[in-house]
Amino acid sequence: MNNKTGTCIKLMIDYQLLHALSAVVTEGGFEKASKILFITQSAVSRRIHQLESTLGEPVLIRTQPPKPTALGKRLLNHLQQVLQLEVALSIRTFDESAPPDLPLTVKLAVNADSLATWLPDALALPKSDANSHGHFRFEIILEDQSIGLKRMKAGEVMVCICSTPEAVNGGLVSYLGALRYQVIASPAFVQRHNVTSSSQLANLPCLVFDENDKLQHQFLQQLNGSTPKYTHNLPSSEGFKQAMLAGLGYGLLPTLQLGTSIETGELVDLAPGYFIDTPLYWHYWQTESPQLKALRDYATQVAKNTLE
């Protein structure tokens, strides 16, 4: 698609050029890419220039290390889809000398709380399944569950776990379950602010993951139509919990992340009986290979046994 005229241009892309792009991004530079491709650094550079000349726009941002442009990201995702189909068909059109057991790279967008709780187990296929369907190499991109699907729409990832139920064009979706959250603080926080009722919380320091995290806002809105007076942004699931333990603020934590913290008195449930269930969905492309289907099936089973 020509961005200026809006007319369609049919292009035949040499996949050697895409592999050069992938190598530069994955290895973090042209010199390292040349070593894994067994060609000279200047040859790698020529392939990138040829790709950009063919497409009429840049595919790399020449930073250190180089980063793909928006078009470059879509091309890399397209390459991964082609590679997984080749694996499914037991063919290798690019490099016949590559090891047959080379892991399939899976780019996955997911919210941080899933990564901090149930997802690692869901990605670790049992040995029997791994032997049958091959091994994976995961590239995880963290996005809030409310906006993660933008990565899928941009063609940057092969899988997206988010709270949006509608599939993107060319994609499908499977329901995983709900991640349950509770309103939590430390005893030190409760004592410092003399918290005797949840109605006081709107005026007290609140912890949020980032500007896209609206769970705390949702809680206060449901409680009494209020919003947090001020917040601390803590873009780390572990850092979020540690800040809560230190008494920096209150917030919503996944029940899965609490463990025995409430039973031991390490943390306090500020709204007993109240919780927010955030639904999660596994988004994937219609070109899903048997290997990715096996991964999705296993992850869905783990989620079923773990989530609400």
C-alpha positions, -999 to +999 in steps of 0.1 A: +000+000+000+014+034-010+009+056+020+007+088-001-017+078-029-035+050-011-031+027-042-021-009-038+013-021-051+019-058-054+054-066-042+074-098-042+096-096-011+128-116-010+127-134+023+165-132+026+160-095+031+135-101+059+159-125+076+186-098+074+162-074+091+153-100+118+190-107+124+199-070+128+171-065+153+175-097+172+213-095+175+213-057+181+236-046+152+248-052+117+281-068+127+265-094+149+239-101+123+266-107+097+281-134+119+249-155+123+240-150+086+276-159+075+279-129+052+298-097+054+285-067+073+283-047+041+262-074+026+237-072+055+236-034+050+229-039+013+200-062+020+184-037+044+188-009+019+174-032-009+144-040+013+138-003+021+142+006-016+116-020-026+091-008+000+098+029-004+102+036+033+126+028+062+123-005+081+150+003+107+157+032+130+195+036+130+199+038+168+223+018+189+210-009+189+189-006+158+151-007+162+125-016+137+101+011+124+063+004+125+066-012+091+097-031+102+077-046+131+049-057+108+074-073+085+091-092+114+057-104+126+049-116+090+082-134+089+074-152+121+041-163+107+058-176+076+083-195+097+057-211+119+039-223+088+071-237+074+076-256+107+041-269+104+048-281+069+082-295+078+099-273+052+127-247+054+128-224+024+154-201+037+182-220+054+184-257+049+215-259+071+197-245+102+192-270+130+159-289+127+152-283+164+156-245+162+130-230+187+100-213+172+101-176+182+068-164+196+062-127+201+035-123+228+019-092+243+005-096+278-003-076+310+023-076+337+001-092+364-004-123+342+033-125+337+038-122+375+013-149+383-001-177+361+015-172+326+050-186+332+034-220+341+012-218+310+041-212+287+062-242+301+048-271+281+053-305+296+083-324+282+060-348+263+043-319+245+076-301+239+090-333+223+059-336+201+055-300+190+090-285+194+104-258+216+097-221+218+116-189+223+094-162+238+097-125+233+073-109+258+059-074+254+042-059+284+010-039+279-019-032+301-047-057+295-070-029+284-048-018+254-027-048+246-046-056+214-031-026+197+000-047+193-020-074+175-037-048+153-003-034+143+009-068+134+037-067+159+030-099+178+018-135+171-002-138+204-019-113+226-034-118+261-057-090+270-092-081+283-107-073+248-131-101+236-133-089+199-108-105+175-088-084+151-092-088+113-075-121+104-074-132+140-093-155+164-098-154+201-102-179+230-115-171+265-090-179+293-107-169+325-107-139+349-078-125+369-093-115+403-082-084+422-087-073+458-082-039+475-050-042+496-027-022+518-002-028+545-009-026+583+016+003+584-005+022+558-037+016+577-021+028+609-004+058+594-036+071+578-060+058+605-081+039+579-113+028+595-135+028+563-130+022+526-148+055+520-116+073+532-095+059+504-102+085+477-082+110+496-052+087+504-022+078+482-031+052+456-008+029+437-013+024+399+008+004+374+008+032+348-015+057+331-035+029+315-042+011+348-078+021+358-086-007+382-083+016+413-104+042+396-130+016+388-131+005+425-136+041+438-162+048+411-182+018+422-176+026+459-189+062+460-184+078+426-150+093+435-115+092+419-080+089+435-068+123+448-033+114+438-014+083+426+020+067+425+029+051+391+048+019+396+053+000+363+064-033+379+042-060+394+068-069+420+076-032+427+039-026+430+036-052+458+068-041+475+056-004+475+024-017+491+043-036+517+063-005+525+031+015+531+036+038+502-001+035+491-030+011+486-041-005+454-056-036+438-035-067+437-042-100+420-055-126+445-029-150+429-001-126+439-012-123+475-003-159+486-007-160+524+000-123+529-034-116+544-035-147+566-001-138+581-011-101+586+016-089+562-012-072+541-047-061+548-079-065+527-094-030+528-128-041+513-136-076+525-159-094+501-152-069+473-132-079+442-128-070+405-126-099+380-108-089+348-115-113+319-086-124+298-085-136+262-059-153+241-058-137+206-040-155+178-039-154+140-059-176+117-026-189+103-019-207+136+004-236+133+000-269+151+029-259+174+011-227+185-022-245+188-005-269+212+008-240+232-026-223+232-044-255+243-019-260+272-021-224+283-059-225+282-059-255+305-035-239+329-056-208+329-088-228+335-072-244+366-058-211+379-080-181+370-116-175+381 
